[in-house]
């Protein structure tokens, strides 16, 4: 049996989704999970609501105006990171409210 390095459960789940090429609703759910992983706990605490509509547009509602302004500048980068982690083009746009 081949020995491998220990991995966290999150890393294993990420790898399974990446290999499976999650599509459709599964990919959108994975994108919502990845939001928290990418932005970290501080921004996650200021996120009041998030969802992905049927067109692949992710809507994120924040409780902080200044944070909203900062994330608007990072929109494209955040979308790329989410789609990379999901392993597909799950998010076509990101709207920060």
MMTF fields as JSON, N, C-alpha, C and O atoms, coordinates in Angstrom:
{
  "mmtfVersion": "1.0.0",
  "mmtfProducer": "UNKNOWN",
  "numBonds": 387,
  "numAtoms": 388,
  "numGroups": 97,
  "numChains": 1,
  "numModels": 1,
  "chainsPerModel": [1],
  "groupsPerChain": [97],
  "chainIdList": ["A"],
  "bondAtomList": [4, 2, 8, 6, 12, 10, 16, 14, 20, 18, 24, 22, 28, 26, 32, 30, 36, 34, 40, 38, 44, 42, 48, 46, 52, 50, 56, 54, 60, 58, 64, 62, 68, 66, 72, 70, 76, 74, 80, 78, 84, 82, 88, 86, 92, 90, 96, 94, 100, 98, 104, 102, 108, 106, 112, 110, 116, 114, 120, 118, 124, 122, 128, 126, 132, 130, 136, 134, 140, 138, 144, 142, 148, 146, 152, 150, 156, 154, 160, 158, 164, 162, 168, 166, 172, 170, 176, 174, 180, 178, 184, 182, 188, 186, 192, 190, 196, 194, 200, 198, 204, 202, 208, 206, 212, 210, 216, 214, 220, 218, 224, 222, 228, 226, 232, 230, 236, 234, 240, 238, 244, 242, 248, 246, 252, 250, 256, 254, 260, 258, 264, 262, 268, 266, 272, 270, 276, 274, 280, 278, 284, 282, 288, 286, 292, 290, 296, 294, 300, 298, 304, 302, 308, 306, 312, 310, 316, 314, 320, 318, 324, 322, 328, 326, 332, 330, 336, 334, 340, 338, 344, 342, 348, 346, 352, 350, 356, 354, 360, 358, 364, 362, 368, 366, 372, 370, 376, 374, 380, 378, 384, 382],
  "bondOrderList": [1, 1, 1, 1, 1, 1, 1, 1, 1, 1, 1, 1, 1, 1, 1, 1, 1, 1, 1, 1, 1, 1, 1, 1, 1, 1, 1, 1, 1, 1, 1, 1, 1, 1, 1, 1, 1, 1, 1, 1, 1, 1, 1, 1, 1, 1, 1, 1, 1, 1, 1, 1, 1, 1, 1, 1, 1, 1, 1, 1, 1, 1, 1, 1, 1, 1, 1, 1, 1, 1, 1, 1, 1, 1, 1, 1, 1, 1, 1, 1, 1, 1, 1, 1, 1, 1, 1, 1, 1, 1, 1, 1, 1, 1, 1, 1],
  "groupList": [{"groupName": "UNK", "atomNameList": ["N", "CA", "C", "O"], "elementList": ["N", "C", "C", "O"], "formalChargeList": [0, 0, 0, 0], "bondAtomList": [1, 0, 2, 1, 3, 2], "bondOrderList": [1, 1, 2], "singleLetterCode": "X", "chemCompType": "L-PEPTIDE LINKING"}],
  "groupTypeList": [0, 0, 0, 0, 0, 0, 0, 0, 0, 0, 0, 0, 0, 0, 0, 0, 0, 0, 0, 0, 0, 0, 0, 0, 0, 0, 0, 0, 0, 0, 0, 0, 0, 0, 0, 0, 0, 0, 0, 0, 0, 0, 0, 0, 0, 0, 0, 0, 0, 0, 0, 0, 0, 0, 0, 0, 0, 0, 0, 0, 0, 0, 0, 0, 0, 0, 0, 0, 0, 0, 0, 0, 0, 0, 0, 0, 0, 0, 0, 0, 0, 0, 0, 0, 0, 0, 0, 0, 0, 0, 0, 0, 0, 0, 0, 0, 0],
  "groupIdList": [1, 2, 3, 4, 5, 6, 7, 8, 9, 10, 11, 12, 13, 14, 15, 16, 17, 18, 19, 20, 21, 22, 23, 24, 25, 26, 27, 28, 29, 30, 31, 32, 33, 34, 35, 36, 37, 38, 39, 40, 41, 42, 43, 44, 45, 46, 47, 48, 49, 50, 51, 52, 53, 54, 55, 56, 57, 58, 59, 60, 61, 62, 63, 64, 65, 66, 67, 68, 69, 70, 71, 72, 73, 74, 75, 76, 77, 78, 79, 80, 81, 82, 83, 84, 85, 86, 87, 88, 89, 90, 91, 92, 93, 94, 95, 96, 97],
  "secStructList": [7, 7, 7, 7, 7, 7, 7, 7, 2, 2, 2, 2, 2, 2, 2, 2, 2, 2, 2, 2, 6, 7, 7, 2, 2, 2, 2, 2, 2, 2, 2, 2, 2, 2, 2, 2, 2, 2, 2, 2, 2, 2, 2, 2, 2, 6, 3, 3, 3, 3, 3, 3, 7, 6, 6, 1, 3, 3, 3, 3, 3, 3, 1, 7, 2, 2, 2, 2, 2, 2, 2, 2, 2, 6, 2, 2, 2, 2, 2, 2, 2, 2, 2, 2, 2, 2, 6, 1, 7, 7, 7, 1, 3, 3, 3, 3, 7],
  "xCoordList": [0.835, 0.0, 0.887, 1.898, 0.51, 1.282, 0.96, -0.207, 2.004, 1.808, 1.71, 2.44, 0.802, 0.647, 0.644, 0.52, 0.78, 0.748, -0.682, -1.646, -0.799, -2.113, -2.757, -2.081, -4.066, -4.819, -6.022, -6.564, -6.419, -7.618, -8.837, -8.744, -9.968, -11.209, -11.558, -12.017, -11.34, -11.616, -10.801, -11.311, -9.519, -8.656, -9.125, -9.075, -9.576, -10.063, -11.331, -11.468, -12.255, -13.497, -13.182, -13.746, -12.278, -11.88, -11.339, -11.698, -10.494, -9.896, -10.952, -10.899, -11.894, -12.959, -13.783, -14.069, -14.168, -14.94, -14.124, -14.655, -12.85, -12.0, -11.903, -12.018, -11.694, -11.557, -12.871, -12.887, -13.971, -15.28, -15.748, -16.639, -15.154, -15.592, -17.031, -17.863, -17.324, -18.684, -19.357, -18.752, -20.616, -21.326, -22.694, -23.175, -23.301, -24.666, -24.81, -24.014, -25.836, -26.175, -25.081, -24.829, -24.442, -23.354, -22.228, -21.688, -21.882, -20.813, -21.212, -20.373, -22.469, -22.925, -22.873, -22.497, -23.247, -23.155, -21.699, -21.373, -20.855, -19.42, -18.872, -18.035, -19.341, -18.905, -19.281, -18.501, -20.461, -20.875, -19.963, -19.602, -19.596, -18.671, -17.303, -16.685, -16.84, -15.518, -15.44, -14.359, -16.552, -16.548, -15.943, -15.049, -16.427, -15.937, -14.461, -13.701, -14.057, -12.662, -11.732, -10.62, -12.166, -11.324, -11.216, -10.117, -12.346, -12.315, -11.909, -11.51, -11.998, -11.585, -12.689, -13.763, -12.41, -13.445, -13.885, -15.05, -12.99, -13.346, -14.406, -15.414, -14.183, -15.151, -16.397, -17.513, -16.209, -17.336, -18.325, -19.538, -17.799, -18.676, -19.508, -20.604, -19.0, -19.721, -20.582, -21.176, -20.648, -21.503, -22.833, -22.899, -23.901, -25.198, -25.961, -26.757, -25.718, -26.44, -25.64, -24.968, -25.713, -25.09, -25.844, -26.3, -25.959, -26.593, -26.144, -25.659, -26.317, -26.017, -27.33, -28.007, -27.7, -28.955, -28.78, -27.686, -29.856, -29.828, -28.918, -28.53, -28.572, -27.678, -26.206, -25.341, -25.916, -24.533, -24.002, -22.792, -24.9, -24.489, -24.529, -25.566, -23.386, -23.298, -23.596, -22.972, -24.558, -24.939, -24.445, -24.722, -23.715, -23.176, -23.621, -23.379, -24.266, -24.737, -23.815, -23.581, -23.294, -22.365, -22.996, -23.87, -22.552, -23.053, -22.158, -22.46, -21.065, -20.11, -19.941, -19.541, -20.247, -20.085, -18.651, -18.393, -17.699, -16.301, -15.776, -15.022, -16.179, -15.761, -16.363, -15.702, -17.605, -18.253, -17.443, -17.203, -17.03, -16.243, -14.915, -14.501, -14.254, -12.982, -13.165, -12.379, -14.2, -14.413, -14.87, -14.658, -15.491, -15.878, -14.633, -14.679, -13.535, -12.29, -11.675, -10.913, -12.005, -11.429, -12.375, -12.085, -13.487, -14.538, -14.024, -14.3, -13.297, -12.81, -11.871, -11.949, -10.993, -10.041, -10.78, -10.436, -11.782, -12.561, -13.281, -13.301, -13.869, -14.552, -13.589, -13.913, -12.412, -11.413, -11.009, -10.904, -10.784, -10.388, -11.486, -11.211, -12.725, -13.841, -13.932, -14.022, -13.911, -14.027, -12.851, -13.031, -11.66, -10.498, -10.692, -10.422, -11.155, -11.329, -12.452, -12.366, -13.505, -14.624, -14.224, -14.692, -13.364, -12.917, -13.785, -13.682, -14.65, -15.488, -15.9, -15.619, -16.566, -17.051, -18.407, -19.421, -18.429, -19.673, -20.239, -21.455, -19.353, -19.759, -19.483, -18.347, -20.546, -20.378, -20.213, -19.658, -20.696, -20.575, -20.703, -21.252, -20.192, -20.272, -20.809, -20.209, -21.941, -22.546, -22.487, -22.974, -21.878, -21.738, -22.709, -22.636, -23.618, -24.665, -24.29, -25.036],
  "yCoordList": [-1.165, 0.0, 1.238, 1.287, 2.217, 3.445, 4.416, 4.668, 4.957, 5.942, 7.329, 7.658, 8.135, 9.507, 10.432, 9.993, 11.712, 12.699, 12.861, 12.669, 13.213, 13.446, 14.669, 15.657, 14.596, 15.705, 16.012, 15.133, 17.277, 17.641, 17.175, 16.895, 17.094, 16.692, 17.677, 17.271, 18.971, 19.988, 19.777, 19.938, 19.411, 19.158, 17.936, 17.918, 16.93, 15.713, 16.014, 15.58, 16.755, 17.123, 17.951, 17.726, 18.909, 19.747, 18.885, 19.092, 17.938, 17.07, 16.192, 15.99, 15.678, 14.847, 15.659, 15.191, 16.884, 17.732, 18.102, 18.135, 18.375, 18.75, 17.605, 17.812, 16.412, 15.249, 14.909, 14.494, 15.09, 14.763, 15.821, 15.563, 17.016, 18.089, 18.456, 18.486, 18.732, 19.03, 20.014, 20.998, 19.738, 20.617, 20.964, 20.347, 21.961, 22.331, 22.765, 23.544, 22.245, 22.651, 22.277, 23.021, 21.149, 20.747, 21.774, 22.134, 22.239, 23.227, 24.543, 25.201, 24.933, 26.173, 26.062, 27.019, 24.901, 24.705, 24.731, 25.287, 24.138, 24.137, 25.565, 25.924, 26.379, 27.776, 28.547, 29.372, 28.288, 28.957, 28.574, 29.416, 27.308, 26.851, 27.509, 27.926, 27.599, 28.168, 29.648, 30.137, 30.372, 31.792, 31.948, 32.769, 31.169, 31.246, 30.885, 31.52, 29.874, 29.444, 30.5, 30.688, 31.181, 32.149, 33.464, 33.994, 33.997, 35.318, 35.256, 36.275, 34.102, 33.957, 34.285, 34.756, 34.03, 34.186, 35.632, 35.868, 36.594, 37.992, 38.487, 39.055, 38.275, 38.699, 37.82, 38.299, 36.56, 35.645, 36.085, 35.957, 36.601, 37.09, 38.284, 38.503, 39.054, 40.233, 39.92, 40.819, 38.648, 38.21, 37.776, 36.809, 38.502, 38.176, 37.135, 36.372, 37.106, 36.171, 35.975, 36.895, 34.777, 34.513, 33.381, 32.434, 33.505, 32.454, 32.581, 33.628, 31.497, 31.485, 31.235, 30.242, 32.138, 31.963, 30.963, 30.439, 30.702, 29.696, 30.063, 29.192, 31.34, 31.793, 31.743, 32.146, 31.258, 31.172, 32.465, 32.619, 33.402, 34.666, 34.506, 34.179, 34.742, 34.642, 36.011, 37.01, 36.042, 37.266, 37.16, 36.179, 38.174, 38.192, 39.487, 40.577, 39.363, 40.52, 40.727, 39.803, 41.942, 42.268, 43.278, 44.049, 43.272, 44.209, 45.424, 46.31, 45.483, 46.581, 47.288, 46.67, 48.578, 49.369, 49.455, 49.228, 49.779, 49.848, 48.512, 48.482, 47.418, 46.101, 45.82, 45.254, 46.215, 46.054, 46.761, 46.196, 47.982, 48.753, 48.053, 47.988, 47.534, 46.83, 45.583, 45.335, 44.802, 43.554, 43.796, 42.949, 44.94, 45.272, 45.316, 44.887, 45.832, 45.902, 44.523, 44.324, 43.576, 42.234, 41.23, 40.035, 41.707, 40.856, 39.811, 38.621, 40.24, 39.334, 38.285, 37.104, 38.729, 37.808, 36.781, 35.599, 37.216, 36.296, 35.258, 34.075, 35.692, 34.76, 33.708, 32.521, 34.151, 33.215, 32.19, 30.999, 32.658, 31.745, 30.725, 29.54, 31.196, 30.28, 29.237, 28.044, 29.663, 28.725, 27.753, 26.587, 28.214, 27.32, 26.245, 25.071, 26.636, 25.664, 24.68, 23.507, 25.157, 24.276, 23.333, 22.195, 23.805, 22.98, 23.127, 22.334, 24.151, 24.429, 25.894, 26.602, 26.338, 27.716, 27.795, 28.072, 27.555, 27.566, 28.974, 29.159, 29.967, 31.358, 32.146, 32.214, 32.744, 33.567, 35.043, 35.818, 35.424, 36.807, 36.82, 35.896, 37.877, 38.045, 39.445, 40.449, 39.488, 40.766, 40.892, 40.036, 41.982, 42.228, 43.322, 44.449, 42.973, 43.913, 44.488, 45.295],
  "zCoordList": [0.0, 0.0, 0.0, 0.701, -0.774, -0.929, 0.206, 0.505, 0.835, 1.901, 1.279, 0.344, 1.81, 1.344, 2.551, 3.695, 2.272, 3.345, 3.856, 3.115, 5.119, 5.707, 5.064, 4.779, 4.839, 4.258, 5.15, 5.82, 5.137, 5.879, 5.095, 3.9, 5.764, 5.115, 4.001, 2.933, 4.248, 3.236, 1.976, 0.867, 2.143, 0.992, 0.209, -1.021, 0.923, 0.269, -0.526, -1.669, 0.079, -0.609, -1.845, -2.916, -1.688, -2.826, -3.962, -5.121, -3.646, -4.655, -5.328, -6.542, -4.573, -5.147, -6.139, -7.241, -5.747, -6.654, -7.892, -9.002, -7.702, -8.833, -9.826, -11.034, -9.326, -10.208, -10.902, -12.061, -10.177, -10.746, -11.734, -12.543, -11.675, -12.561, -12.274, -13.181, -11.036, -10.605, -11.546, -11.972, -11.865, -12.791, -12.229, -11.278, -12.838, -12.477, -11.037, -10.513, -10.421, -9.059, -8.06, -7.113, -8.26, -7.364, -7.378, -6.332, -8.572, -8.699, -8.041, -7.426, -8.161, -7.53, -6.008, -5.331, -5.466, -4.019, -3.562, -2.513, -4.346, -4.024, -4.051, -3.223, -4.999, -5.102, -3.838, -3.363, -3.293, -2.057, -0.9, -0.078, -0.842, 0.196, 0.024, 1.003, -1.203, -1.474, -1.117, -0.787, -1.174, -0.797, 0.596, 0.802, 1.534, 2.912, 2.992, 3.723, 2.247, 2.268, 1.671, 2.164, 0.628, -0.066, 0.695, 0.858, 1.163, 1.801, 3.268, 3.832, 3.892, 5.28, 6.269, 5.892, 7.541, 8.568, 8.806, 9.128, 8.656, 8.897, 7.936, 8.355, 6.651, 5.64, 5.718, 5.516, 6.007, 6.104, 7.19, 7.024, 8.294, 9.376, 8.932, 9.449, 7.982, 7.488, 6.269, 5.674, 5.902, 4.802, 5.395, 6.155, 5.04, 5.622, 4.806, 5.353, 3.506, 2.64, 1.362, 0.897, 0.795, -0.498, -1.18, -0.539, -2.486, -3.281, -4.733, -5.161, -5.476, -6.905, -7.631, -7.365, -8.556, -9.283, -10.427, -10.637, -11.159, -12.228, -13.392, -14.171, -13.521, -14.588, -14.186, -14.963, -12.991, -12.533, -11.937, -11.77, -11.614, -11.006, -9.489, -8.912, -8.856, -7.395, -6.797, -7.157, -5.881, -5.182, -3.743, -3.052, -3.302, -1.942, -1.273, -1.792, -0.129, 0.631, 1.829, 2.607, 1.973, 3.051, 4.002, 3.608, 5.246, 6.245, 6.402, 7.2, 5.657, 5.769, 4.426, 3.441, 4.39, 3.176, 2.692, 1.51, 3.578, 3.134, 2.592, 1.62, 3.228, 2.753, 1.373, 0.502, 1.189, -0.11, -1.197, -2.264, -0.926, -1.891, -2.201, -3.358, -1.17, -1.375, -2.235, -3.149, -1.944, -2.676, -4.115, -4.983, -4.369, -5.745, -6.644, -7.797, -6.112, -6.884, -7.108, -8.055, -6.238, -6.316, -6.991, -7.025, -7.52, -8.069, -9.059, -8.904, -10.049, -11.086, -10.497, -10.835, -9.622, -8.99, -8.133, -8.154, -7.386, -6.548, -7.407, -7.065, -8.519, -9.419, -9.959, -10.003, -10.366, -10.898, -9.845, -10.139, -8.616, -7.542, -7.243, -7.056, -7.2, -6.933, -8.036, -7.748, -9.28, -10.396, -10.45, -10.8, -10.111, -10.072, -9.022, -9.274, -7.855, -6.768, -7.063, -6.701, -7.721, -8.064, -9.197, -9.257, -10.09, -11.203, -12.439, -13.375, -12.445, -13.615, -13.576, -12.609, -14.627, -14.685, -13.988, -14.629, -12.696, -11.922, -11.787, -11.737, -11.73, -11.518, -12.79, -13.258, -13.35, -14.549, -14.192, -14.971, -13.019, -12.557, -11.044, -10.444, -10.44, -8.988, -8.705, -9.09, -8.029, -7.674, -6.157, -5.418, -5.723, -4.288, -3.894, -4.385, -3.002, -2.542, -1.191, -0.635]
}
